């Protein structure tokens, strides 16, 4: 059994990594983060390449690929911290495609696939989503309520209040409004896919933080010896690798499940979000510590990864919430088995 990517998927990964290494260099990310602006030029280029529509059906102008391909892009964008509204827009499109009515799909997916329309997704409590990434520039919002049902709001219907978050590489806002129910008003199956996308971005954050740390501890010398040769540092790097690979494995399994075994997606997505949220916070904090005094300064690029990890870990619920979800799923399964 082959657990790797197909040749086509590897090509998507290679192309994305090379493009973002050039177009989303650390100095460019810093420039937009400090100005709190979106890289509109890069977003236009990604839209022309069809990235926003990679997992949207061809009948709506997308490329008709699956969650694995979408997750590949999310991971690479997480590695680069590209200041574009890709994640929020992709998550909103996912829910509309999976759960929306024919009219809703017809109205919104074409624009979302082309990048002309920007979407945003948020988890609402008492009708308000306190933290919606890409909320300042979004044209359409999907709010997921506590019972799992969703609402779609056009920008003209939404009450949007810009807020600052710990991560200035992307905009955030508080959003509320009535809107219209997504589809028939039932629980949104697309939420599981949205969780997989966030988890995949966190894998990219972990991977980049680990790579930067290993490179630093190999080059930085203390008393004429690379600091990576010291046991405490090498053990920390090994733990970072363990956490990163654990997040990668669970996110990859959840991405596969989304298309191959949708009935198991709720469990797989919750597991992926738990692992990725915990890993990203642990790995990026360790990266800052391993960089020593420089890691805590504004001049160090590694702290942007730490900030992205904090924000993404909280999106659509943190590790604690999804552990509770996993417990509920397992309890329900045990109960069903006992009843049988």
ABEGO torsion letter per residue (X at the ends): XBABBBAAAAAAAAAAAAAAAAABBAAAAAAAAAAGBBBAAAAAAAAAAGAAAAABBAAAGBAGBBAAAAAAAAAAAAAAGBBBAAAAAAAAAAAAAAABBAAAAAAAAAAAAAGABBBBBBBBBGGBBABBBGAAABABBBBBBAAGBBBBBBAAABBBBBBBBABAABBBBBBBEAEBBBEAGBBBAAAAAAAAAAAAAAAAAAAAAAAAAAAAAAABBBGGBBAAABAAAAAAAAAAAAAAAAAAAAAAAAAAAAAABAAAAAAAAAAAAAAAAAAAAAAAAAAAAAAEAAAABAABAAAAAAAAAAAAAABGEBAAAAAAAAAAAAAAAAAAAAAX
